[in-house]
Amino acid sequence: MKTAKEYFDEYAVSHQNETNQTIHYICVPVIFFSVIGLLMSIITTFLEKLLDLFNPISENWPVVFGLVASLFYMRLGFWYFIKMIFVLLICIIGNFYLANQTNLLYTSITIFILDWIGQFYGHKIEGKKPSFLKDLEFLLIGPLWINQKLGKKK
């Protein structure tokens, strides 16, 4: 497995343009948030009957996703794991709040689609393909890369 620095360096290659970076600072965390919302709503909305056999798991898909993603982050380093657990918890709490205000499924789908349009627009400006087209692990690296970049800004 690559080190965090190797992932960050490779991810940075297709994220040099300042406009693309700005778009990513907005869209990557929002996409991560919407994925948690989708996990919270799709399972309970469409697959509830089928998943009654797995009820303890079906109601906690964001937690299951978080645990699997956390293993990836833990392999990169303890502090990456801690940072992303914090991000995940914020996303879960935020989506619980959002679910009380609106239809979480439709809101998450809308957010997800609009922000991916933004991402692809940013890569069009950059002139390079998104990293995840090369390696799906970059879907998990993106939020961590943004977290690292924003944490270093002063």
C-alpha positions in Angstrom: 0.0 0.0 0.0 1.1 3.5 -0.8 2.0 6.0 2.0 -0.1 9.0 2.6 2.6 11.2 1.1 2.6 9.1 -2.1 -1.2 9.4 -2.4 -1.1 13.1 -1.7 1.7 13.7 -4.3 -0.2 11.6 -6.9 -3.5 13.3 -6.2 -1.9 16.8 -6.4 -0.7 16.2 -9.9 -4.2 16.6 -11.3 -5.1 19.4 -8.8 -2.6 22.2 -9.6 -5.0 24.8 -11.0 -6.1 27.2 -8.3 -9.7 27.3 -9.6 -9.9 23.5 -9.6 -8.5 23.4 -6.1 -11.1 25.9 -4.9 -13.9 23.9 -6.5 -12.5 20.8 -4.8 -12.4 22.5 -1.4 -16.1 23.0 -1.7 -17.3 19.9 -3.7 -15.2 17.1 -2.1 -16.5 17.6 1.5 -20.0 18.1 0.2 -19.9 14.9 -1.9 -18.6 13.0 1.1 -21.5 14.5 3.2 -24.0 13.5 0.5 -22.7 10.0 0.3 -23.4 9.6 4.0 -26.9 11.0 3.4 -27.4 8.6 0.6 -26.3 5.7 2.7 -28.6 6.8 5.5 -31.7 7.1 3.2 -31.4 4.7 0.4 -31.2 1.6 2.5 -34.1 2.5 4.7 -36.2 3.9 1.9 -35.9 1.3 -0.9 -34.4 -1.9 0.7 -36.1 -1.9 4.1 -38.1 -5.1 3.6 -35.2 -7.0 2.0 -32.8 -6.0 4.7 -35.1 -6.8 7.6 -32.9 -9.9 8.0 -29.9 -7.7 8.5 -31.7 -5.0 10.5 -28.9 -4.1 12.9 -26.6 -3.4 9.9 -29.2 -1.8 7.6 -29.9 1.1 10.0 -26.2 1.9 10.4 -24.8 1.9 6.8 -22.9 5.1 7.4 -21.3 3.5 10.4 -20.4 0.4 8.4 -19.0 2.6 5.7 -17.1 4.7 8.3 -15.5 1.6 9.8 -14.4 0.3 6.4 -13.0 3.7 5.4 -11.4 4.1 8.8 -9.4 1.0 8.3 -8.0 2.6 5.1 -7.2 5.8 7.0 -5.7 4.0 9.9 -3.3 2.2 7.5 -2.2 5.7 6.4 -1.6 6.9 9.9 -3.3 7.4 13.3 -3.9 11.2 12.9 -5.4 10.7 9.5 -7.8 8.2 11.1 -8.7 10.7 13.9 -9.3 13.6 11.5 -11.5 11.5 9.2 -13.5 10.0 12.1 -14.2 13.6 13.1 -15.3 14.4 9.6 -17.5 11.3 9.4 -19.2 12.1 12.7 -19.9 15.7 11.5 -21.5 14.2 8.4 -23.6 11.8 10.2 -24.9 14.4 12.7 -25.5 16.9 9.9 -27.4 14.3 7.9 -29.6 13.4 10.9 -30.4 17.1 11.2 -31.0 17.5 7.4 -33.3 14.4 7.5 -35.5 16.2 10.0 -35.8 19.3 7.7 -36.2 17.7 4.3 -36.4 14.5 2.3 -32.8 13.3 2.8 -32.8 11.0 -0.2 -33.7 13.6 -2.8 -31.6 16.3 -1.1 -28.6 13.9 -1.1 -29.1 12.9 -4.7 -29.3 16.6 -5.7 -26.2 17.6 -3.8 -24.3 14.6 -5.1 -25.1 15.3 -8.8 -24.5 19.1 -8.6 -21.2 18.7 -6.8 -20.0 16.0 -9.2 -20.8 18.4 -12.1 -18.7 21.0 -10.2 -15.8 18.4 -9.8 -15.8 17.6 -13.5 -16.0 21.3 -14.4 -12.9 21.8 -12.2 -11.1 19.0 -14.0 -12.1 20.5 -17.4 -10.4 23.7 -16.3 -7.4 21.8 -15.0 -7.2 19.8 -18.3 -6.6 16.5 -16.4 -8.9 13.6 -15.6 -10.1 13.0 -12.0 -7.7 10.8 -10.0 -10.4 8.3 -9.1 -10.6 7.3 -12.7 -7.1 5.8 -12.3 -7.6 4.3 -8.8 -10.8 4.2 -6.8 -8.9 4.7 -3.5 -8.6 8.3 -4.5 -12.3 8.7 -3.6 -11.2 8.2 0.0 -8.0 10.3 -0.5 -9.8 13.3 -1.8 -11.5 14.2 1.5 -8.3 13.6 3.4 -6.2 15.7 0.9 -8.7 18.6 1.3 -8.5 18.2 5.1 -4.7 18.4 5.0 -4.6 21.3 2.6 -7.1 23.4 4.6 -5.4 22.5 7.8 -2.1 24.0 6.5 -3.6 27.3 5.3 -3.1 30.2 7.6 
